[in-house]
Amino acid sequence: MTGSTGTSPARRVLVVEDERTIAEAVAARLRAEGFEVALAADGPGAVEAARRIRPDAVVLDVMLPGFDGLEVCRRIQAERPVPVLMLTARDDETDLLVGLAVGADDYLTKPFSMRELTARVHALLRRASRVPAPEPDLLRLGDLEINVAERRVHRAGREAHLTPTEFDLLVHLAARPRTVLPRERLLADVWGWADASGTRTVDSHIKGLRRKLGADLIRTVHGVGYALEVAR
């Protein structure tokens, strides 16, 4: 069993799901992994629960009564950054991009295995607690400026508002300009995943960066990965 040991406090996970059978199954599996679990079944209840219990991670369904998971994610991230795993019944790329844009870190499409879900939650928490490798306080590459200390990004003088994961991915690419980084390596280094099952997560975050910073900034090497391209 993977969970808290000794006197370390259990990590708290908020599960937001209006289908009771799914919610209880997810909660039971996460508790078996050593987590404390709280449940919410609608949008307003999820925001109130996040404010009250201050979870270490949130498992969040997109389709909810009250208001949807995208709005829940937007509101809880505005109050306090927290890793979010979104659950969606549709493998719709637009929904996924919107979810990532409002602050979700990862997603799973229903139906999913409980083993996969718990692996993703563990990976999110490992990444959130990891001490980042030291980077220069300021990265300047052509017209791209990344203030690592302040977590702010400008291109051609205009500020781009990135999600926490988009920022971490951009810094990782910018620290190795023109170097092609495989998706699997990005998953391991940025997300903390030990396997390559989430390459679409990388692709979706790259699309978010291109949308905010320009399509010319990141080069795709088909079948391999991505490289940050800057003017010489």
C-alpha contacts under 8 A as a table, 3 or more apart, distances in Angstrom:
res1	aa1	res2	aa2	distance
1	M	32	A	7.36
1	M	33	E	5.65
1	M	34	G	7.48
2	T	33	E	5.26
2	T	34	G	6.60
3	G	10	A	7.29
3	G	33	E	5.18
3	G	34	G	4.11
3	G	35	F	6.42
4	S	7	T	7.98
4	S	8	S	5.95
4	S	9	P	6.60
4	S	10	A	5.30
4	S	11	R	7.35
4	S	34	G	5.80
4	S	35	F	7.44
5	T	8	S	5.91
10	A	34	G	6.54
10	A	35	F	5.44
10	A	36	E	5.95
11	R	34	G	7.84
11	R	35	F	5.28
11	R	36	E	6.04
11	R	55	P	7.65
11	R	56	D	6.04
12	R	35	F	5.88
12	R	36	E	4.69
12	R	37	V	5.82
12	R	38	A	7.63
12	R	54	R	7.90
12	R	55	P	4.89
12	R	56	D	5.20
12	R	57	A	6.75
13	V	35	F	6.71
13	V	36	E	6.19
13	V	37	V	4.97
13	V	38	A	6.45
13	V	55	P	5.39
13	V	56	D	5.90
13	V	57	A	4.96
13	V	58	V	5.56
13	V	59	V	7.23
14	L	37	V	5.83
14	L	38	A	4.89
14	L	39	L	5.88
14	L	40	A	7.44
14	L	49	A	7.75
14	L	50	A	7.17
14	L	55	P	5.99
14	L	57	A	6.48
14	L	58	V	4.74
14	L	59	V	6.17
15	V	23	A	6.84
15	V	26	V	7.69
15	V	27	A	7.05
15	V	37	V	7.01
15	V	38	A	6.17
15	V	39	L	4.96
15	V	40	A	6.33
15	V	58	V	5.97
15	V	59	V	4.77
15	V	60	L	6.15
16	V	23	A	7.35
16	V	39	L	5.91
16	V	40	A	4.74
16	V	41	A	5.63
16	V	42	D	7.08
16	V	46	A	6.24
16	V	58	V	7.49
16	V	59	V	6.08
16	V	60	L	4.81
16	V	61	D	5.98
17	E	20	R	7.13
17	E	22	I	7.25
17	E	23	A	5.45
17	E	39	L	7.62
17	E	40	A	6.50
17	E	41	A	5.13
17	E	42	D	7.23
17	E	60	L	6.58
17	E	61	D	5.38
17	E	64	L	7.11
18	D	23	A	7.15
18	D	40	A	7.52
18	D	41	A	4.29
18	D	42	D	6.27
18	D	61	D	7.93
18	D	64	L	6.19
18	D	65	P	7.50
19	E	22	I	5.57
19	E	23	A	6.14
19	E	41	A	7.67
20	R	23	A	5.01
20	R	24	E	6.03
21	T	24	E	5.38
21	T	25	A	6.18
22	I	25	A	5.13
22	I	26	V	6.10
23	A	26	V	5.26
23	A	27	A	6.07
23	A	39	L	7.34
24	E	27	A	5.01
24	E	28	A	6.00
25	A	28	A	5.18
25	A	29	R	6.29
26	V	29	R	5.26
26	V	30	L	6.19
26	V	114	M	6.93
27	A	30	L	5.19
27	A	31	R	6.06
27	A	37	V	6.08
27	A	38	A	7.79
27	A	39	L	7.74
28	A	31	R	5.17
28	A	32	A	6.19
29	R	32	A	5.04
29	R	33	E	6.43
29	R	114	M	6.98
29	R	118	T	7.68
30	L	33	E	4.96
30	L	34	G	6.64
30	L	35	F	5.62
30	L	36	E	7.73
30	L	37	V	7.10
30	L	118	T	6.67
31	R	34	G	5.08
31	R	35	F	4.84
31	R	36	E	6.09
31	R	37	V	6.51
32	A	35	F	7.31
33	E	118	T	7.90
38	A	49	A	7.97
40	A	45	G	5.69
40	A	46	A	5.18
40	A	49	A	7.11
41	A	45	G	6.71
41	A	46	A	7.05
41	A	64	L	7.30
41	A	65	P	7.75
42	D	45	G	5.39
42	D	46	A	6.08
42	D	64	L	5.37
42	D	65	P	5.04
42	D	66	G	5.78
42	D	67	F	7.21
42	D	68	D	7.93
43	G	46	A	5.15
43	G	47	V	6.46
43	G	64	L	6.14
43	G	65	P	6.24
43	G	66	G	5.16
43	G	67	F	4.88
43	G	68	D	5.99
43	G	69	G	6.66
43	G	71	E	7.71
43	G	72	V	5.81
44	P	47	V	5.32
44	P	48	E	6.28
44	P	66	G	6.31
44	P	67	F	7.11
44	P	72	V	7.69
45	G	48	E	5.15
45	G	49	A	5.99
46	A	49	A	5.08
46	A	50	A	6.09
46	A	72	V	6.89
47	V	50	A	5.19
47	V	51	R	6.26
47	V	72	V	6.12
47	V	75	R	7.00
47	V	76	I	6.11
48	E	51	R	5.15
48	E	52	R	6.14
49	A	52	R	5.00
49	A	53	I	5.94
49	A	54	R	7.74
50	A	53	I	5.59
50	A	54	R	5.24
50	A	55	P	6.19
50	A	76	I	6.81
51	R	54	R	5.66
51	R	76	I	7.59
55	P	58	V	6.79
55	P	82	V	7.49
56	D	82	V	6.44
56	D	83	P	7.12
56	D	125	L	7.36
57	A	82	V	5.89
57	A	83	P	4.94
57	A	84	V	5.88
57	A	85	L	7.81
57	A	121	V	7.40
57	A	124	L	7.64
57	A	125	L	7.07
58	V	82	V	7.31
58	V	83	P	6.37
58	V	84	V	4.77
58	V	85	L	6.18
59	V	84	V	6.00
59	V	85	L	4.86
59	V	86	M	5.96
59	V	87	L	7.21
60	L	69	G	6.26
60	L	73	C	7.98
60	L	84	V	6.90
60	L	85	L	6.07
60	L	86	M	4.72
60	L	87	L	5.82
61	D	64	L	6.80
61	D	69	G	5.76
61	D	86	M	5.68
61	D	87	L	4.47
61	D	88	T	6.08
62	V	68	D	5.77
62	V	69	G	4.12
62	V	70	L	6.24
62	V	86	M	6.58
62	V	87	L	5.98
62	V	88	T	5.47
62	V	89	A	7.94
63	M	68	D	5.37
63	M	69	G	6.11
63	M	88	T	7.36
64	L	67	F	6.13
64	L	68	D	4.78
64	L	69	G	6.25
65	P	68	D	6.57
67	F	71	E	6.43
67	F	72	V	7.24
68	D	71	E	5.55
68	D	72	V	6.42
69	G	72	V	4.79
69	G	73	C	5.99
69	G	86	M	7.86
70	L	73	C	5.13
70	L	74	R	6.19
70	L	98	V	7.54
70	L	99	G	5.84
70	L	102	V	6.82
71	E	74	R	4.99
71	E	75	R	6.16
72	V	75	R	5.26
72	V	76	I	6.16
73	C	76	I	5.38
73	C	77	Q	5.95
73	C	84	V	7.61
73	C	99	G	7.92
73	C	102	V	6.41
73	C	103	G	6.52
73	C	104	A	6.88
74	R	77	Q	5.41
74	R	78	A	6.17
74	R	102	V	5.24
74	R	103	G	6.68
75	R	78	A	5.16
75	R	79	E	6.61
76	I	79	E	5.26
76	I	80	R	6.13
76	I	81	P	7.35
76	I	82	V	7.83
77	Q	80	R	5.12
77	Q	81	P	4.80
77	Q	82	V	6.50
77	Q	102	V	7.93
77	Q	103	G	6.52
78	A	81	P	7.13
83	P	104	A	6.93
83	P	105	D	6.08
83	P	124	L	6.26
83	P	125	L	7.33
83	P	128	A	7.18
84	V	103	G	7.46
84	V	104	A	4.88
84	V	105	D	5.44
84	V	106	D	6.70
84	V	124	L	7.97
85	L	104	A	6.24
85	L	105	D	6.09
85	L	106	D	4.89
85	L	107	Y	5.19
85	L	108	L	7.34
85	L	120	R	7.72
85	L	121	V	7.26
86	M	99	G	7.44
86	M	104	A	6.58
86	M	105	D	7.96
86	M	106	D	6.28
86	M	107	Y	4.45
86	M	108	L	6.28
87	L	107	Y	5.72
87	L	108	L	5.03
87	L	109	T	5.84
87	L	110	K	6.77
88	T	91	D	7.12
88	T	107	Y	7.39
88	T	108	L	6.42
88	T	109	T	4.95
88	T	110	K	5.96
89	A	109	T	5.72
89	A	110	K	4.85
89	A	111	P	7.40
90	R	109	T	6.50
90	R	110	K	7.29
91	D	96	L	7.85
91	D	109	T	6.10
92	D	95	D	5.44
92	D	96	L	6.37
93	E	96	L	4.96
93	E	97	L	6.10
94	T	97	L	5.19
94	T	98	V	6.19
95	D	98	V	5.17
95	D	99	G	6.09
96	L	99	G	5.04
96	L	100	L	6.20
96	L	107	Y	7.44
96	L	204	S	7.48
97	L	100	L	5.12
97	L	101	A	6.01
97	L	204	S	6.21
97	L	205	H	7.66
97	L	207	K	7.95
97	L	208	G	6.94
98	V	101	A	4.93
98	V	102	V	6.36
99	G	102	V	5.45
99	G	103	G	6.75
99	G	104	A	5.67
100	L	103	G	5.36
100	L	104	A	4.63
100	L	105	D	6.32
100	L	106	D	7.30
100	L	163	T	7.67
100	L	204	S	7.80
100	L	205	H	7.14
100	L	208	G	7.89
101	A	104	A	7.11
101	A	162	L	7.85
101	A	163	T	6.49
101	A	208	G	6.99
102	V	163	T	7.20
103	G	163	T	5.46
103	G	164	P	7.15
103	G	165	T	7.97
104	A	107	Y	7.57
105	D	124	L	7.71
105	D	165	T	6.25
106	D	120	R	7.97
106	D	201	T	6.55
107	Y	201	T	7.54
108	L	112	F	6.85
108	L	117	L	7.59
109	T	112	F	6.41
112	F	116	E	6.95
112	F	117	L	7.16
113	S	116	E	5.25
113	S	117	L	6.39
114	M	117	L	4.99
114	M	118	T	6.14
115	R	118	T	5.39
115	R	119	A	6.16
116	E	119	A	5.08
116	E	120	R	6.22
117	L	120	R	5.18
117	L	121	V	6.31
118	T	121	V	5.03
118	T	122	H	6.14
119	A	122	H	5.21
119	A	123	A	6.19
120	R	123	A	5.02
120	R	124	L	6.19
120	R	193	W	7.89
121	V	124	L	5.14
121	V	125	L	6.31
122	H	125	L	5.23
122	H	126	R	6.12
123	A	126	R	5.07
123	A	127	R	6.16
123	A	191	W	6.85
123	A	192	G	5.63
123	A	193	W	5.79
124	L	127	R	5.22
124	L	128	A	6.16
124	L	191	W	6.90
124	L	192	G	7.40
125	L	128	A	4.99
125	L	129	S	6.17
126	R	129	S	5.35
126	R	130	R	5.96
126	R	192	G	6.68
127	R	130	R	5.13
127	R	190	V	7.48
127	R	191	W	6.00
127	R	192	G	5.56
135	E	148	V	7.32
135	E	175	A	7.78
136	P	139	L	6.51
136	P	148	V	7.03
137	D	147	N	5.99
137	D	148	V	4.97
137	D	149	A	5.32
138	L	145	E	7.20
138	L	146	I	5.69
138	L	147	N	4.63
138	L	148	V	5.75
138	L	149	A	7.52
139	L	144	L	7.99
139	L	145	E	5.75
139	L	146	I	4.99
139	L	147	N	6.51
139	L	148	V	7.42
139	L	174	A	7.52
139	L	175	A	7.85
140	R	143	D	7.28
140	R	144	L	5.79
140	R	145	E	4.58
140	R	146	I	6.44
141	L	144	L	5.13
141	L	145	E	6.48
141	L	174	A	7.69
141	L	230	V	6.02
141	L	231	A	7.55
142	G	145	E	7.95
142	G	230	V	5.62
142	G	231	A	5.32
142	G	232	R	7.01
143	D	155	R	5.46
143	D	156	A	5.02
143	D	157	G	7.66
144	L	153	V	7.50
144	L	154	H	5.95
144	L	155	R	4.47
144	L	156	A	6.59
145	E	153	V	5.81
145	E	154	H	5.16
145	E	155	R	6.20
146	I	151	R	7.29
146	I	152	R	6.02
146	I	153	V	4.61
146	I	154	H	6.53
146	I	171	V	7.57
147	N	150	E	5.54
147	N	151	R	5.56
147	N	152	R	5.16
147	N	153	V	6.22
148	V	151	R	4.82
148	V	152	R	6.83
148	V	171	V	7.69
151	R	167	F	7.21
152	R	159	E	7.41
152	R	160	A	7.65
152	R	161	H	7.55
153	V	159	E	5.69
153	V	160	A	5.66
153	V	161	H	7.26
153	V	162	L	7.83
154	H	157	G	5.56
154	H	158	R	5.10
154	H	159	E	4.17
154	H	160	A	5.82
155	R	158	R	5.31
155	R	159	E	6.47
155	R	160	A	7.33
155	R	213	L	6.72
160	A	212	K	6.17
160	A	213	L	6.80
161	H	212	K	7.68
162	L	165	T	7.90
162	L	166	E	5.67
162	L	167	F	5.76
162	L	209	L	7.69
162	L	212	K	7.79
163	T	166	E	5.13
163	T	167	F	6.18
164	P	167	F	5.19
164	P	168	D	6.31
165	T	168	D	5.09
165	T	169	L	6.12
165	T	190	V	7.85
165	T	205	H	7.86
166	E	169	L	5.13
166	E	170	L	6.09
166	E	205	H	6.15
166	E	206	I	7.80
166	E	208	G	7.48
166	E	209	L	6.59
167	F	170	L	5.11
167	F	171	V	6.20
168	D	171	V	5.23
168	D	172	H	6.21
168	D	190	V	6.66
169	L	172	H	5.12
169	L	173	L	6.32
169	L	186	L	7.69
169	L	190	V	6.23
170	L	173	L	5.16
170	L	174	A	5.93
170	L	209	L	7.71
171	V	174	A	4.95
171	V	175	A	5.98
172	H	175	A	5.41
172	H	176	R	6.98
172	H	190	V	7.49
173	L	176	R	5.44
173	L	177	P	6.28
173	L	179	T	7.92
173	L	181	L	7.66
173	L	227	A	6.55
173	L	228	L	5.75
174	A	177	P	5.17
174	A	228	L	6.20
176	R	179	T	5.58
176	R	228	L	7.68
177	P	227	A	6.71
177	P	228	L	5.20
177	P	229	E	6.44
177	P	230	V	7.29
178	R	227	A	5.25
178	R	228	L	5.33
178	R	229	E	5.44
178	R	230	V	7.56
179	T	227	A	5.40
179	T	228	L	7.20
180	V	221	V	7.35
180	V	224	V	7.76
180	V	225	G	6.21
180	V	226	Y	5.27
180	V	227	A	4.50
180	V	228	L	7.92
181	L	185	R	6.53
181	L	186	L	6.75
181	L	224	V	7.57
181	L	225	G	5.44
181	L	226	Y	5.46
181	L	227	A	6.20
182	P	185	R	5.29
182	P	186	L	6.41
182	P	224	V	5.17
182	P	225	G	4.11
182	P	226	Y	6.58
183	R	186	L	5.06
183	R	187	L	6.15
183	R	196	A	7.82
183	R	199	T	6.06
183	R	202	V	6.63
183	R	224	V	6.80
183	R	225	G	4.98
183	R	226	Y	7.34
184	E	187	L	5.09
184	E	188	A	6.29
184	E	195	D	7.35
184	E	196	A	5.35
184	E	199	T	7.03
185	R	188	A	5.05
185	R	189	D	5.97
186	L	189	D	5.13
186	L	190	V	5.52
186	L	191	W	7.23
186	L	202	V	7.44
187	L	190	V	5.61
187	L	191	W	5.00
187	L	192	G	6.18
187	L	193	W	5.51
187	L	194	A	7.76
187	L	195	D	7.90
187	L	196	A	7.04
187	L	198	G	7.40
187	L	199	T	7.29
187	L	202	V	7.05
188	A	191	W	5.74
188	A	192	G	4.46
188	A	193	W	4.66
188	A	194	A	5.83
188	A	195	D	7.60
189	D	192	G	5.57
189	D	193	W	7.75
193	W	196	A	7.42
195	D	198	G	7.86
196	A	199	T	6.14
198	G	201	T	5.38
198	G	202	V	7.17
199	T	202	V	5.25
199	T	203	D	6.49
200	R	203	D	4.86
200	R	204	S	6.04
201	T	204	S	5.19
201	T	205	H	6.33
202	V	205	H	5.26
202	V	206	I	6.18
203	D	206	I	5.10
203	D	207	K	6.30
204	S	207	K	5.13
204	S	208	G	6.40
205	H	208	G	4.93
205	H	209	L	6.32
206	I	209	L	5.07
206	I	210	R	6.22
206	I	218	I	7.78
207	K	210	R	5.08
207	K	211	R	6.09
208	G	211	R	5.12
208	G	212	K	6.32
209	L	212	K	5.21
209	L	213	L	5.76
209	L	214	G	7.51
210	R	213	L	5.18
210	R	214	G	4.74
210	R	215	A	4.57
210	R	216	D	7.44
210	R	217	L	6.86
210	R	218	I	7.07
211	R	214	G	5.82
211	R	215	A	6.62
213	L	217	L	7.04
214	G	217	L	5.86
215	A	218	I	6.81
216	D	219	R	7.07
216	D	229	E	7.47
217	L	228	L	5.96
217	L	229	E	5.35
217	L	230	V	6.71
218	I	226	Y	6.56
218	I	227	A	5.62
218	I	228	L	4.54
218	I	229	E	5.64
219	R	226	Y	5.58
219	R	227	A	5.19
219	R	228	L	6.22
219	R	229	E	6.39
220	T	225	G	6.12
220	T	226	Y	4.78
220	T	227	A	6.75
221	V	224	V	5.49
221	V	225	G	5.30
221	V	226	Y	5.79
221	V	227	A	7.70
222	H	225	G	6.57
